[in-house]
Amino acid sequence: MVKTGFNIGKLFFKNPVLTASGTCGYGQELKDFLPPEKLGGIILKGMTNEPREGNPYPRMAETPSGMLNSVGLQNKGFDYFEKYIYPQIKSFDTNIIININGNTIEDYVELASKVTTLEKIPAIELNISCPNVKMGGMAFGTNPDTARKVISAVRKVYPHVLIVKLSPNVTSIEEFAKIAEDNGADSISLINTFLGMSIDVKRMRPSLATVTGGLSGPAIKPLALRMVWQAAKSVKIPVIGIGGIMNAFDALEFIMAGATAIQVGTALFIDPQAPLKIIHGIEQFLLEKGITDYSNLIGCINK
């Protein structure tokens, strides 16, 4: 037997494998492929106060070793979620975490306040990669001042575990990791997708209706791994690694670089059982190495 559990703040996770936001809907979709209770946690698709239709089609495109998406946070809003979705998933025996988004700081604060009323949602993932409409569309997470303001504002109204999801489209990931920590985050998750584009040569048009979109998948893993390593060395709060994790050895790389937990995203589109295989692979690695507590692996390359 090996120990794979850990805490973020007061919240216990049975193992370090979570799903990434936007890749498993509201978690109901997973039930046909795996028992949700086997996972450390489920990060639900991005949510906003109001319903959003998302971006026009086409909004997904395959790229070498990855994919581009510009879904645009399509969702039916908090009220619909609370009435119709939450009753169906609140019995899942795992940590259900809502990824929250907004156009303004006030949007984030309002939504975070609403989430506190949901007893079975023990944490939120604060996505600060959304555009701030009051600043001409600049993403909150790429400007130190707006990042600081939105994190501290949400912290004041949200009493439970606060995970801040960082954008990779910044000059210094360490700076933003510290901003999150200094303004009350219990954990940071990184990275969100890289901005990229693709052109359909036969059609002589961009592959996406929005021209650019978020790049995810194995293509970004070395970049994500480097940023997780940098962030983990600059903060004391737990780091959750994201970016091109397809198997257990990918996950172990992130853990050895300093991640306390990892999120599986694009891999779910190829193999919905990938998270279970990753959990099993981590446990097998620990057994083979004679390591009884996986926490001894966290950041081991720096020890």
VEXTILO-513513 format. One record per residue: residue in one letter; x, y, z of N, C-alpha, C, O in turn. Coordinates in pm, whole numbers, plus 50000, padded with zeros to 5 digits. Atoms other than C-alpha are relative to their C-alpha. Last residue first. Example, Ala and Ser with C-alpha at 12.3 -4.5 7.8 and 13.67 -1.06 7.14 Angstrom:
BEGIN
S499184988149994513674989450714499235010950073499745022050090A500894988150000512304955050780500905012050000501945011850066
This chain:
BEGIN
K499585003749864516185181149689501444994650000501964991050105N499354988349937515395201049372500544996650139501105005250207I498834996550079514625170749154500755011850060501885014650021C498795007549963512425157749435501215003849916502345001449960G498824991350009509865185349391501314993150026502294999650063I500324986250037507065162649511501265008750004501875010650110L499614997350139508385126949513499865014749963500525019449870N498544999850005508345123349892500525002549859501705005749840S499564986349973504675133249879501525001249998502065012149979Y499654993250125504075099349715500485014350022501145019949935D500754987449999504275082350052500405008149878501555012349865T501335002049942505285045550067499145012549998497915011550010I500384987349938508235047149829498574998850051497654996349973G500045001749855509695012749756499695012750075500135014550188K498904992449940510665022849402500054998550152500975003650217E498735004750058508524995949242501205006850064502265000750079L499745013649949505635003749477501354994949950502124989150027L499644998949859505845041049401500334986450060501304985150135F498664994149993505895034649028500485000850144501624997550175Q499045010550038502905011449055501435005150008502324997850053E499925009649889500915037849245501024989049970501784985150059I499294993449890501725064348984500184990350117501264989550176G498594999150036500725040748703500845006650108501965002450134H499395013349987497435031948870501495000649972502284994450043I499995003249856496505068648910500704986750024501574985650110I498944991749941497555075248549500094997550150501194996350205K498735006150037495485046148420501185007850061502195002050099L499865012249921492465059048611501344993349973501994988450065P499724996849859492955094048467500184987650087501064987450173A498624995949974493305080148111500275003550146501324999850198Q499535007049881489925062648121501455003750035502044997850124P500694995049881488355088047883500444993150129500184998250238D500295011549914491025079047624499355005050128500045009950217I499445011850066491575102447329499634987450076499254977350017F500655000950130489365131447438500484987749923499784982849833L501355005449983490405125647800499274998449866498424989649852A499945014750004494075130447705498614993750011498394982849960T500115004650139493285167047630500004984849990499354979249902G500944993050086492715173947999499844993849863498964985549843V500005006650130494335155948291498945006549913497785007649954Q501305000650068495085177748593500184993549863501154996449792I500014997150143498015172748828498584999449947497694993550009A501045007350072498675173549202500095003749853500825012849815T500635008549899501415184549442498924991349937498664980249984A501455000049993503465197749152499504990550108499944979150116G500534992149890507155203949225498495000650011497975007150102A499644986050021509195192248925499425009150108499805020850117M498584998649966509015156349052500485014449983501435018650048I499875001549854505225159049049501455001850043501725008650142F500534987949937505225172848695500134999450152500475009350216E499084989050030507505145148571499545012850070500345019950131L498865001049907505385119348753501035011049974501665015950068A500444995049870502305130848562501165000050100501325009650176D500174985650013504065126248228499635006050135500185016250176F498654994349999505205091948344499975015149978500805022350033A499464999149864501645082948440501395006350003501715013850095N499785012949934500195090748098500655002350136500925013650175M500695010750071498895118647874500104986550070499284977650046I499815012249919499775150348064499144988949940497914989249947G499485011150078500005177147795500244987350076501054979050034G499414997350131499685207148024500584987749933501744984249957I500875002650116498535210648382500805002449873501605011749865G499424999350134500355210048716499054995849891498324985949905I500665010450078498675218249047500475001549856500275012049794V500114997250142500955237849282499334988149932499684976649959P499965011050097500585236949659499785004849856499005014049830I501305006650013501355269049855500094988949895500984989249809K500115010749900504955277249947498674992749992498524981950049V501084998849902505765298149639500014988150096500644977850071S500184986149957508755305749413498905001850104498785012550163K498834995249924510195270849362499775013850059500505018050149A499905007749876506805256849264501175004550086501125003850209A501014995449904506325284649010500154993050134500054999450239Q499684986449957509585277748826499035004850109499455010550209W498755000649924509015239948815500365013950053500745015350170V500365006049871505405244948702501234999550091501135002650209M500704989849921506625268748431499574994850136499625002150235R499044989749959509215244048300499325010450089499905014850188L499145005949897506685215748298500995010350053501235011150173A500785000549875504175236948107500864994950115500795000150226L500174986249955506765245147840499255000450132499615007950223P498724994849951507865208847808499915014350052500585017950148K499535005749872504205197547798501365005450046501485009050163I499674989549903502945222047533500644994550127501005002250217A499124989850055503005198747232500445010350103501535015950092P498585003249979501565170147439500965010749949502075012050002G499525013050045498105186347446501504998350017502175007150071S499805009549891496785221947459500534986949943500664985449821L499295012350035496765252747236500214991450124500724996150226G499115005249897494135279347309500614986649960499884977349926G500635007949894492645297647015501044994950096502224998250085T499115005549898493355322046733499214992350105498014994350122V498634999550051491445328246409500984993950101501694984550068T499414988849926488095332646592501465002549962502105011250020A500774988050035486325310846336500585012450066500495023450011L500984995949898489085285246381499285012649955499875021349890S500705012149958490975267446101498915003150101497924995850109P499605004949867491885301045948499194987750037498034986649999R500654992949892491005302545578500604995450132501164984550139M499344986949996492665292745250499345009150103499165021150081R501074990049999490145264245229500545014249993499815023749966K500925003150111492815239445126498895010349989498485014049879V499404995950127495405256145352499054997649882498985005849791D500465010550091493285254245666500445003949860499815012349795I500644995850125495325277645886499654987549918500474978649899S499795009850106496175271946253499255004849876498215011349887M500914999550114496525295146550500384989349898501484983749901G499455004850125498035297546897498995001349887497875005949907L500694994250114497595312947241500684995449871501884997149853F499234989950070498925289147504499185005349882498414997949821T499505002350136496425270647721500845011749948500695023149992N501104999650093496155274148100500604998849860501824997949846I500314987450067499155263148297498664998949926498174988049898L499384994950121499075260648578500554988349918501084978549970S499985010250104497025256348893500565006349873500195017649838I500054995050137497725276949203499984988149906500594977849933S499265008050098496875268149561499975007449868499135016149845D499575012049929495385283049879500864991249911501614982749961A500255012850064495235317349716500494988650087501554989650150G500925009249933495145346349959499704986949933498874979349983N501374994749991496595376849789498984989650041497784991250017D500054988349912500265369449855498595005550019498315012550116E499725003949862499975334549707499815011750096499185010350201A501095008649955498315346349387500184996250147499244997050226I501174991449985500775375049345498824991850052498104996350142K499864992749873503645350949410498815009150025498355010350139A500165010149894502485327649130500085006850137499285003750226F501435002149984502055358248908499694989150103498664989550169E500634987849949505645369348958498524997650027498005001650132E499724998949857506995333948919499315012150061498805011450173I501025008049930505245330348582500225000750150499264999550227S499475006749881507375359048451498904992550072498064998650138T498544999750003506825372248097500604992250115501594985150097V499424989449919503195361748071501524999349993502094989149954N499674989250093501095340947831500505012450075499985023450057P498595001250037501235310048053500485011749914501675013149888S499774999750144497985320348225501494998249971502325003550045L499144989850060497445310448587500134998449849500074987349796K499445005750123494565291948749500745010749922500165020949885V499914990050105493995303449108500694993949879501824989049889I498925003650092492765277249354500005010349888498965012949828L499904991850120490695290149647501244996049920502384997549966V498715001450069489645265849919499975007449866499095005249783H499505013750016486675279050116501294999849919501935010249900P499335005349880485765313050262500654986349982501364981750072Y500065014650013484975331949937500794993550114502014995050119V501375004949993484015368449983499914984849998498844979150024K500774993549894487345384550070498604994250015498034994550125R499605005449870489325359749861499165005850114498864998850210V500675012949985487365369849552500334993950136499464987950200A501444997449989488435406149590499234987150020498304986650101S500294995049864492045396549665498515002550018497985000350128I499765010749903492255375049351499645004650141498974997450215V501075009950010490575401149129500204988850101499234983950158K501314994949959492745429949249498934989249997498144988150090R500014997649855496105412149235498605004050048498134999250151A499945013249937495475398948885499895001450151499144994150217T501345005850006494355433548775499974986150062498984982250123D500944992349919497585449148903498604993949998497974992550103P499825001849856499915421948774498965007250085498475001650183N499684986849946498475421848420500114998850152499134995150218T498764995650064498485389048229500425014050044501405019449995G498825007449958495995370948450501295003849932502334997849960F499654997149861493205396348423501364994150035502165000350106A500275010849906493215392748043500465003950140501535009850157M498775005849946493155425647852499664989350104498814991550190G499825014050036489835430347673501284993750050501554982150021G499835002150142489745468247665500294985749961500864983349855M498644996250041490365473548033500254996549854501384993749816K499794986049961486735474348151501415004949963501705016849972V500644991050098486065442747950500205014750035500135023349947N500634989849916488625423248154499405010549907500125018549848P499784985750029489375393447933499245009050094498085006450127C501114993950074489475358748093500275014849976500985021250054S499584998250138492785342448189498905006349914499055007549793I499714985950023492065347648557500575002449860501235012549835N499354998750130490305314248599500235014749970499295022049936L500214986450050489575310748970500795001749870502025002449872E498804996950077489315273849052499725013249930498855014149844I500154994450133486735270449326501375001349936502385003150004A498914991650052486625247849628499595006049867498705001049798P499084995749895484405226849857501115009549953501935014050034I498924994450081481355223849627501025005850098500815016850149K499145010750048479025200449817501085004749902501754996649838E499315007149892477405227750028501024989849951502044987650016L500065014150043476505250349738500864991650094502084991850085T501285005749954475775284349898499874985249965498964978550012T499915003349857479435294449872498724993750052498734987250157V499505013749986479085292449493500084995850147499984984050178K501075009650026476895323449491500464985750026499704977550080S500944999249888479585344649655498874990049984498444983850082A499365006749886482175332949402499075000050121499014990150195L500085014450022479765342749123500634992350115500094982150158E501405004449992479215377949256499904984849986499184978350061V500424999149860482915383749321498574994750016498294987350110Y499335010649924483925371548976499514999750145499234989050199D500535012950046481375393348800500574988650083499844979850130E501315001649938482365423649010499354986849961498684980450042I499745004649863485975418948901498674997650071498544988150148T499574989349909484775422248543500284993950137499884982550164N499494989050082484255399548243500535011550084501325019750036G500794987850008483885368148452500645010449909501805009249872N499514990350097485015332548509499125012450001497985012050047I500834988050016484665304848767500695010549912501925011749911N499114990350064486025269148750499165012449969498245011849887I500544991650107483905249248995501065009749952501705016650031I499454986449998485495221349199499475007749880499545002849767I500564993450118483855188349287500365014750009499995021750104N500064985449991486035168849531499505005949869500145004249765T498704994150032485155131949520499845015050011498735020050027D499085001249887482325109549634501425004049960502364996149966F498735005850040479845122149375500965000050119501155010250184S499755012449927476555129249555501314993349960501684983250019K499574997149864476495165749446500284987650083500914988450189I498595003149976476475155549081500445001650145501554997650180Q499595012650060472815153148983501434996050035501784984250027P500665011449934471485179849220500464986349948500394976450020Y499495002649865474175203949090499304988450069499994980250131I498785008250004473135200848727500464996050139500754984350165Y500115012450077469505212548714501234990850008501094978650005K501325006450002468825240648960500014986149938499334977149987E500495002349864472315252349058498694991949999498494983350084F499165010149935473695248248707499444996350137499314984550170Y500345012850062470785267148552500784988750067500234978150097D501355003549957471275295748798499554986549943498954978450013F500065005749865475035296148746498614995350037498464984550093G500034990749887475055301248371499774993150134499364981550140K501364994949980474085279448076499875008950123498765012350163N500655006049883477625273747953498665006750022498405017449965Q501425003050019479855280847653499454993250125499964982850167L500725001449873483155293847789498494998149981497695004050054G500534987349952484455305847451499114998950123498165006650139V501395002649966484915273047268499335012550057498175015250028S500504986549969488115285947110498524998950032497695006249977N501424998249975490095253847094499705014750028500505022050085L500394986249972493385243246943498525000450030497734993249969M501244994950057494685207746962499815014550039500305019150142G500864991949915497875188647029498725004149931498354998649827S499815002649857500755167946905499145008850089499525012150201P499005010249968500585183346554500224999050151500605008850215T498684995250040497345203546543501024989150033500714979950108E498875008549963493685193346558501295006149946501325011449835A499185004450112491145221446537501164991650052501824995250150M498995009649959488275232346760500764995549876500174993949769R499304995149882486055263046730500944989750061501414991550173P499325010649924484495259846386500815005850115501375016750105Y499305011650054482015273646475500715003949870500275013249802P500555006550120481065306246646500854988049957502034987049991N499554994350127482245313847002499374992749881498884981549896G498675003750045480325305347318500325006149865499525013849811E500115008950115476585307147371501364995149954501454985149882R499204995750115476955321347720499874989749889499894977649913P499785009950107474455319748006500865005949888500765017749855E501055000150100475005345548284500254988849898501404984649882N501294996549940477005342548603498854997849903497844991649935T500194985649985479845324148434498665002550068497844993450082M501344994949971481105288348454500045015250011501015021150059G500044986149959484115270648304498585005450013497745003049926K499794990650110483715233148283499835014350049499145016750148L501104998650094483915214248612500345010249891501245018449906I500134985650023487185204848781498935001749892499124997449778I500524996650132486745169348910499885015149991499175021250071G500964989150013488775156849204499585002049856500244997249764G499734990549892491155130749339499035011749997498705017350102L499154988550029489515105649111500265008550124499475008550218K498615004650010488235070949195500975011649982502175010150003E499395000649868484955085649319501444995049999502144995850100P499454987149958484075095948963500734999550134501675007050157P500684995649878483675058948866500615013350047501805013650078L499265002649877484935056048507499185004550120498345013450107F498655004850026483715055748147500794996450125501674987850121D500045011250094479945060548144501374993449981501464982549925K500575011949937480125081548461499944987949908499964976549955L498975009749961482515106448305499414986650045500074976350036E499535007250118479815125648119501014989150034501184979549958Q500985010650028478185135248447500474991249884500214979149881G499685012349929481335154148543499064988549972499434976949987Y500334998449859479995188448450500244987050079499734985450189G501304994049975481695188748111499775002750147500605008850214C500935010649958484695165348112498635005850035497885000050114T499735012650071487345185147924499094988650045499144977849986G500344999450141486425221048002500174987049924499874986349805S501234993050036488225222748334499795000149849500725002349772A499844985950031490995197248379498685006149955497874999549889T500294996750139490325164148551500145015049980499935022850073L501244992750020492115156348875499745001549850500655000049769V500474999250139494815131348969498615006249992497645000850045P499634987550066496745136949294499485001849859499945010949789N498845002450089495005110849512500245012649917499395021549916K499605014149982492515110149801501174996149910501924986849942F500105006650131492335148249816500534985850015501624983850068F499235012250024491675164450154499704994549861498554993949818L500685009450091490515200650183500914988149969502034989849922K500695009949918491685220150490499344989049915498704980049968G500704993649890494275239850292499394989250087500094979950129I499844986050041495155218049999499165008050099497945007350097N500944989149971495635184250160500375012649924501555015749905F499364987449961497255151750050498925010350027497745008050000G500854988949957496465115349971500815012250042502005011250075T500074990250107498655091549769499155012250037498965021149954K500824988549964499865068550045500035010149886501095015049849V499284987350003501165035149920499015011250033497815010050008M500854988050000500005000050000500885012550000501915013150067
